[in-house]
Amino acid sequence: MANTKQQQLDKIAQQIVDAKVTPELAAQATQLVFGDGNPDSEVVFIGEAPGKNEDLQGKPFVGAAGKFLDEMLDGIGLKRADVYITNIVKYRPPNNRDPLPEEKKAFLPYLQAQLEVIQPKVVVTLGRHATNCFLPDLQISKIHGQPKRVKLSLKEHAGDVLEVVILPLFHPAAALYNPLQRQTLIDDFAAIPIIIDKLKK
């Protein structure tokens, strides 16, 4: 089964290339950074866009923020191979600038298609860009660490919805150099296994 999920994800990645999504971003990026991890995972982490290291390696969260993410996963008894990690925008924006609203909008259908294939129970949004994709009017500083039940309508199966719990967290990159935010993020992260546990009951 995992194989077919991975094949479906590979197909979505190919569709992004074929559809020439954000050609300006694609032209200056080394490669598409689609996603990494276990397609059968109950947890999907979503960041905003690849940075320099991600662009070179073709995997999300492999720089300093990625190492911190790995440490936090380790802290709750998970490995990178247990979860699925992706970004909203799949090409690195020049000079690591914030993704533009139209860039996020262009990639959103593909992100939804990824979630549709993976069918996670929990979607952890890292930072305000990812959070605002799902919870548009809420401020990350006010809602971090508070799980929200959300129904996502699926485009492949009209009328079908995927019910997930969104857990908004600060972005690991923002917390790297801010001890207070770092501790907040570690504390918020501890909610992930508790939420998964509750959803199984």
N, C-alpha and C positions, 0 to 999 in steps of 0.2 A: 504493500500500500504506500509506504514512504516513497518508493521509487516513482509511482505515478504522481504523487504530490510534487516531488522534485521536478519531474518532467513538465508538469503544469506550470510550475514557477519559472522554469527555463524558457517556456513558451512566452510567458508574460514579459520576461527580460528581452526576448527577441522582438516582441511586438513594440517595445519602447524604441529599440534601434530602428526597426522597419518604419515606424510612424514618424521618425525624426522628431521626437519630442525635444523641445528646447534646443534647436540646432546651434544657437550661439554658445550655450553652455557646453554642449557635446563637442563642439569644435575645439574648445580650449582645454578640455579635460583629457586625461590619459585614457580613461575607460569608464564604462558604466559600472557603478557600484550598486548592485541590486539588493543583495541581502545575504545573510550567512547564518548557518545553524541548522536546527532540527525542524523540518517542515511539519512534524507531528506534535510540535511543542504546544503546551497549553498557554504559554506566555510569549508574547511578541513585544519586543522593545522597539520603539520608533524614535529616532533622532531627527535632526533637521536636514542636514546635507553632509556629504563627505568632505573631509579636509585633505590636506596634502598627503599624509600617510595612507589614507583610505584610497585616494585617487591612484597612488602608485601601486598599492597592493591589491586593489579591487575588492576589498572587504571593508564593511563598516566598523567603526570604533576599534581601530588598531593602534592609534597614537596614545598619548598620555591619558586622555579621557577614557579610552578603551581599556587601558590597564586598570584604571580605577574602577571601571564597570566590572571587569573580571574579578577584582578583589571583593567588590560588593556581592557579586554572584556567589563567590566562594563563601562569603559570610553567611549566606542563607542556604548553603549546601547544594548549590547548583554550579554547573560548568557552562561555558559558552556553547558547548555541543548539545546541551539540554534545551536551550532556548533558541528563539529565532530573533535576529537583530537586523533592522533595516532603517532607512531614512525616508523622509517624505520625498525629497529631491534626490535623484540618483546620480547626478553629475556634480563634480566639485564647482561651486561658484568661484569666480576669479578672486584671488587674494583672500579667500575664506570669508567673503562678505556674506551678510544674511541673504537667504533666498528671497527673491521678490515674490509678491503675491501671485503674479501670473505664472511664475515657475512652479510654485506650490500647487496651483490650480491645475496646471498641465499634467502634473504627476499623480494627482489625487486618485483618478480612476484606476491607475495601476497599483497604487497602494491598497485600494479597496479590493482589487482583484487578488492581491497577495493574501489579504486577510480572509477572503472568501475561500481560497484554497486551503489555508492553514487551519482555519476555524478555531482560533484560540479562545480561551475562556477569559484571559486577562490581557489587556493591551496597556503596556506601560509607556506613557508618553514622556520623553526626556526633553525638557525645555519648553519655552512658550510657543515656538512655532508648531511643534508636533501637537502640543496640547490644544492650541487654538483650531487645529484642523477638526477636532472632534468636539471641543467645548469652546465654541468661538467667542463667547462674551465673558469668559471668566479669566481672572488674573492668576497666573501660576503662583505668585507670592501668597495669595489668599487660599488657594485650593490644593496646594501640594500635599501629597500623602492622604488625600481624601478620595476613596474609591467612589466612582459614579457608574451606575448601570446605564448603558446606552444601547439603543437598537440601531444597527446599521442596516440600511436597506441595500440589498444586493442587486447589482445590475444584471447578472447572468440569469437569475431566476426572479423574474418580476414578482413582487408581492412577498418574496422571502425576506426574512430579516435575520441578521446574525446578532444575537444578544451577547454583549461583552461587558466586562467591567473595565472601565478606563481608570488607570491610576496615574494621575499627573505627578511627575517628579521634576525637581530641578535638573538641569543638564549637567552631567558630570564635569564638563569642561569649565562651567561657571563655578563649580564647587571646588575645583582643584586648588585654587589659590585663596579660597575664602574658608577659613577653618570652621566658622559658624555654619555656613551653608553645607560644608562637607559633612558635618555631624548630622545636620537635619536630613541630608540625603541618605546617609547610612541608616538613620532611625526610620525614615519613611520606607526604605527598601525592605526593612524587616516585616512590613505588612504583606509583602508578596506571598510568602508561603501560607500565611494565615487566610488570605483571600482565596487562594487555590483550595485550601482545606475546606473552607466554608462552602465553596461551590460544589464540592464533591458530595456534600451531605444531602 
